[in-house]
Amino acid sequence: MSLPSIINRVHRRFTVRGYFLKEVSKAILNKAKVVILSVHWYVNLKGAIEVAAWVKRINPDIVIVAGGMSASVFYPFLLRDSKIDFIIRGDGDIPLVLLVEAILEGNDVAVIPNVAGRDFVSKSWQTADQSTLDTGDYRTLDWFPTLEQRIKQMHARYNGKILPIHPLLATYRGCPMPCDTCCGGADIHKTIFRRVPLLRGADLVAADLEAYSNDPGYNFVSIYHDFASLADASYTHKVLHRPYKLDVYYELTRLPTREMLQLIVETFRAGTIAFSLDIQHMTSYKLVNIPSLIESIKLVAATGRFEPRLCYLKQGLKNNKVYRDAFETVRQATPCSLYCSDWWWEEENPLPDSEGVCSEYIYNACMVNNDRYRAWNYLFRLSYLLNYYMPTLNHTLLKIFRYTYGGVK
């Protein structure tokens, strides 16, 4: 969600061009001075190492820079095992601009904050602040024309199933929830980024929604960083101050008040609203108020325009009777679809130490599982295609998938 903003800052100063891997030719690499790799999710690790090696084989003089959550927590091992030259740890908004400038002008990169190389780790650190967050451009993608074109094509062929593609509404940078199994959780996030979670100005978020709503090329927006249940009610009222010509996928972190939930369904045309069975956004067995959850799901279903979705932990169904009973109670009382969330995070969950760095054991576990997640990505891409051309078949296959891996019919 923050990546467009970070790249747009560089694009203001230098010529930036985004490519899919299949688009990149030898001529492009021989002309380029710097390659920027996003290594946010740990499923990117092995691919990033392979891409860096391929790039260096073609142009040994090119400088490769990586950043993102996984690049930050695994930086010693990623620098050791790859051809990546520099890694930006933590927030990259300002450091990336300074690093690109230093590389192109031949200046000392070791003094740039947050930067690590094979033979140094910068002694200075720079965090994003409220001004950095609020001055970012999260909408513009003109530096990556093929991506922008494909996104518009997906929106043009929209058939009611919202895909997790741009626009992803940028609200929080870091999550205020104190979850202890997620790098986005407030306490763990602070060890990686050395700051508290930040929330963009409500007027800026509203302006983004206004722009997407007025652009005929967009039909939906996804909101994964929930503000309706976490921020003050006044903030939500400012963002959702009028109806938007957009469908929405809204993933709630906590159970919102009835007023906030009503505001969501009145603001957007249709879509999916995802509820968590537990109070810590699918990371614990601590249940929300079940009668209130049932009432909220029924409110959403009663609109006839929104699909309520219940997100749960498969391990909870297996290991905790109270959790399993609550799940069955909600499932039998409401017309909700289901989403199993914990197949993504297992033993290799990359939680850092107090210095914001993960152990080599966790790094190796993540590397071993990369091939498994490549298979998921191929299935995900296949689901995109089927959703366009054979949506009924796609929905049937998704039900089979959820049964196989989610543990319920």
N, C-alpha and C positions, 0 to 999 in steps of 0.2 A: 504493500500500500504506500510505503514511503519512497520506494525506488524511483518513480517518476519525478518526485520532488528533488531527490539527490542528483539524478542525472541532468535534470533541467538546470540546476545551478552550474554544472560544468558546461552545459550547452550555451549558456549565456556568454561564456568567455572563449570557448573553443568549439571547433566543429566536431560534433558527435554524431555517429551513425550506428543504429542498432540493427543487428542481423540475427536471423535464425541460422543455426549451424550450417544447414545445407546451402544457404545463400553465400557463404563465405568462400571466396576464391583465393588462389595464391596471389593474384594481382592486388586484391584488397589488402591482404596481410602484408605484402611487401611495401605497400604505400603507407600503412598505418604506423603510428609511433607508439601508441598505447592501446592495450586491450583491457577492458574492465569486465570482470566476472562477478556475478552475484552468487554467493554461496550462503544462502540464508538457511534453507532446510538441509538437514544432514543427508538427505537422499541425493543431494547434488554433489557430494564429496568426490566420489569416484569419477563422475562425469567431468568435474572441474579439473581433476588431475589429468585425465585423458585429453581434454581439450587443450590444456596448457602445454602438454608434451607435443601435440600435433602442431600448435601454433609456433612453438620454438623450432621445430624441425623445418618449417617453411621459412621463418624469419628469426634467426637467432638473436638479432639485435632489438627485437620488439620488447617492450616492457609490459609485463602482465601484473595487473593490480586486482586483488580480490577483496571483498567485504561481505558483511552480512552476519547473522547470528552464529551460524556454524563456523564460518571463517574466523570469527572472534574467539570462540571457545576452544577451537582446535588449531589455533594459529601455529604453535611450535611444530606440530606433526605435519600440517599441510605444507609449510615451508620446507620441511625436511624431505617430504615424499613427492613433491611436485616441482614443476618449472615456474611456478608463480614467484614473482620477484618481491612483491610487497603485499602485505595484508593490512587493511585498516580495521582496527578493533573498535567496537562500540559504535557511536554515531559517526556517520561518514559525511554528513552534509557539508561542513566546512573543510575538514581534512582532505577530502577527495579533490576538491578544487585546488587546494594548496599543493597537493602531491602531484597532480597533473602539471600544474604550472612549474614546479621544481624540476620535474623530469624533462619537460620540453625546453626549459631554459638552462638546463645543466647545473642547477643549484643543489645544495646539500639536502637530501631527502630525510636524513636522520633527525633533523630538527622539526620536522612536520609532526604535529600532535597525532597520537593514536596509531602511528605507523610502526610496523614491525618488518624487518628484513632478516635475511639469513645470519647476518653478523651484528645486528643491533635491534634494540627495542627503544622507541622514542621515550624520552623521560617526561615529556609533556603530554597532557591529556585535555581534550576539549569535548564538552558535552553539548548536546542540543539544548537550547533554552526556549522559552515561550516565543521569543521573537523569531528564532530560527524556524520553529514549527509553523508559525503563522505567516511567514513570508514565502513559504514553499509553494511551488506550482505542482499540484497533484493531478491536473487534468491533461496537460499537453503531452502528446506522444508523437509529434511530428518528426522527432529524431529517429523514430523506428517505424518507417512508413509501411512495411509489410505487416507488422503486428497491428498497426492502426487499421489497415485495410481488412485484415481477417476478423478483427473484433467487430467492425461495422457489418461485415458479412454475416457473422453469427447473430448479431442483433436483428438484421433484416430477416433472417430465417427463424426468428424466435417463435416457438409454438407453445409457450406457457411453462416450459421447464427452464428455470433460471440457472445459468451456468456460472461457475466461479471465475469470471473474467472481468476485465475492466468494463465499467467503473466499479472499483472497490472503494467505498466511501472512507476517506481518511479522517478519523476522529482522534482516538487515543494514540500516543506513541508510548507503548508499555501499558500494562493492565493494572488497575488499582487493586484487583483481587489478590489476596495473599496465598495463592495456591502454591504448594510446595513440590509439585511434580511438573511444573511448566516453566520454561525459561522466560515466558512473558509475565509470570507472576511478579507482584511488586517487589518482593524481597530478593528473589533470584535475579530479576531484571536489573536491580540496583547493583549487584555484584559485577554484572557484565558491562553495563553502560554508565555506572557511577552517578546515577541521578534518579530522581523519582519519576513516576509516569507523568506524562504531559497530555493535556487535552486542548485541541485546537479551538480557537474562538468560534462560538456558535454562529456568528454572522458569516464567517468564512465557510463553514460546513454548509450552511443554508445556501450560500452563493454557488457552491459546487452542485448541490441538488437542483438549484434553479437553472444552471447552465446545462446539466444533463437533461433536465425536463424539456428545455427549449430546443434541444438538438434532436432533430428527427432521426438521427442515426443511432440513438440510444433508446432502448425499450425497457431496460431494467437496471437496477443498481443492487449491489450486495453490501450489506452492513454486517461485518463480522466483529467490529469493535463497538459493542453495544454501549449506548449512552442512556437509553431510556430507563434502564434499571440501575445504573451506576452513578450518573451525574445528577445534579440538582434538577428538580422538575422544571425550573425556569429555563435551564439550558435546553431541555428537550422541546419546550414550547417555542423557543426562539428558532430552533432548527426546523421543527415541523409546524411552521406557522401558517402554512397554506397547502392545499392539495397539489401534488406533483403528477405530471403525466408519465409516471413510471410504475412498473411493477417492482417488487422488492423481495429479496431474500434477507430476512432479519434474524440473526442468531442472538438470542437473549442470553446474557451471562447469568443473571439472577431472575427471579420471578418479579416482574414489574407490578406496579399498582394497576388497578383497573383503569384509572384515568390515563396512564401512560400507554397502556395497551390499546385503549380506545383511540387514542391520538394516532398511533401507528396505522391502524386499519382505516382511519378516516383520511390520512394523508396520502397513502399510496393506492393505486388502482386495484392491485391484486398481488398474489405472490405466496410465499411460504414464510411462516414464523416458527422458528425452532426453539423449543423449550428444553431445559436441562432438568433431569430428574433429581439431581443433587444441587446443593447450594454453592458448589465451587466449580461450576461450568464443566461437568463431566470429568472431574478429577478425584472424586471422593465418593464415599457411601453415605455421606450426611445428606439426608433427604430434605427437599423443600416441603412446604406445607401441602400435603397431597390434596385435600379438599379445594384449596385455593388454586392449585395447578389444574385440577379437573375443571373448575369454573372458568379459568382463563382459556383453556383449550376449547371449551364449548363456546365461549364468546367469539373466538377467532373462527371456528367452524360455522357459526351461525351467520356470518357475513355472506357465506356462499361464494366469496371471492378469494379467500385465503385458505391455504392448506396448513393446518397445525401439524408440527412434527415433534416427536418426542425423541430426544437424544439420551442415550443410556450407555452404561458400561457392560460389556459382555462378562467381564470378570465379576461384576456385581451380581449378575444373574446366577453365576456358578457358585460363588463363595459366600453370599450373604442373603439369608432367608428374608430378612426384613426388607432389603432392597428388592429382592425378587417379587415379594408379595405386593409391594408398592407399585412396581412396574406393571404387574398383572391387573391391579386395581384400576390404574389409569388407562391401561390399554382396553379393558373391557367397558369402561365407562365413557370413553370418548372416541371419536372417529379420527384418530391421529395416525399419520404415517410414522415410521420408525427409522432411526439412524443409530448404528452402533459406532461409537467413537474411538474405542481403545485399541483397535487393530493397529493403529498408527504408532502408538507409544508402547513399547514393551521393555525388555530388559536393557535395551541399548539407549534408554531415555538419556539424552545428553545434558545432565545437570552439572554445572560447574562447581569448582571449589570457591573458597572465599576470595580468591584473586580473579575470579571470572574465567578460569581455564578448566577444561575437562581433562580427565585422566587419559592416559594412552590406552587403558583397558576399554574405556567407553568408545574411544576413537576407533579401535579395532573392531568392536562389536558393531558399530555403525557401518563401517566399511564392509563387513561380512554381509550385512543385510541390504546393502545397496542393490544387489542383483534382484533380490526379492521385490524391492520397491520399483525397480525398472519394469517388472512384470505388471505391477499395479498401474504404472503410468501408461503402458501400452493398452491395458484394458480401459483406462480412463479415456484415452484418445478414441478407442473403438466405440465407447459409449457416446461420445460427442457425435460421431458420424451416424450411428444408429438413431440417435435422437432426431437428427435432421430427416433421414430418409425412411426410417421404420420406427416411429415413436412407440407404437403399441408393443412391438417386439422388445424394444429397449426397456420399457417399463416392466415387462414380464421378466426379463433377464435380471434387472435390478432387484426384483423381489426374490428371485432365486439366490442371487449373490448375498442379499441381506440375511436370508435364511441360513445359507451355508456358513457365513462368517460372523453373523450377528447372533446366531443361536436361537432365533424365534421365527415362526412362520408369519 
